[in-house]
Amino acid sequence: MIRFKQLTAADAEKYREVRLEALQKHPEAFASEYGIEVKYSSSDYEQQLSRGHVVTLGTFDQEQLIGIVTLVKETLPKMEHRATLEAVYVKPEYRGQSLSKRMIEKLEEMARREGVVKKFYLFVMTTNTRAIRAYQKMGFSIYGEDKDAMKEAEGYVDEYLMVKYI
């Protein structure tokens, strides 16, 4: 049975496992790197999951964490209506079930209930056409392009900047 819940410090070890898998399998999609985060302790991940302006949502199949997405809310008063989606990942064997979409929709529901955040931003590689189409179907639109956004061993990666008003 698939369920969604906001992750807490108690989920740090499960989160660490999925996060490291994401960084290992798709390094080009994340700003951080496996070689850096593998050195983080469980308490480092507990701290990440305990930051007040950050919400990490997890998707579970029974007790197994199979998907994650993080929403980072702006904290400055003039910008608190904005938040950025980061670290979207679903284990390969669970893809094709709209789990990323459902996690993002849950975060949108949470934001609407709180009544502060009005815009979601995200950044996606320009070559990730499947993700771009999925985000567009969810109501995100491209508002810019960041050339050479990240440096990889093979060269630079460009990203589209996307936004959705909620």
C-alpha positions, 0 to 999 in steps of 0.5 A: 500500500502506497502512502505519503508522509512528511519525513522527520528526523526519525526517518533519517536513515531511510532518507539517507539510503534513498538520497544516496541511491539518487545521487549514485544513479542520476548524478547529473540531476542533482547539485550535490554529489554522492562522494560528498553526502556518503560522508554525512552521518545520520545526525547530519540527515536528521538535521536536514529533515528538522529544518523549519523552512524545509519540508521533505515528503516521502512515499512509502510502500509498506515501510520502504521509502521509495520516493522523496521530494523536498520543498525549500521555503524562502524565509525573508518576509519579501520572498516568503511567498516562494518555495523551490522543489528540490531532489525529486526522486522515485526508485526506478521500479516504482516509476510510471505510477505518477508518484512524483506528481502525487508528492508534488500535489501533496506539497501544494495542498500543504502550502495552500493550507498554510496560505503563505507560499504562492509560487513553486519553482524548480530546475530541470535539465534541458535534456530531461524531456520526460520530466519537462513534459510531466512538469508542464502537465502539472502546470509548471511553465518554463520562464528561463534557461540557465546555460552551464548551470552545473559542471559534470565530468563530461561537461556542463549541464543546462537547466530550465527554470520552471514556475507554477503559481499555486 
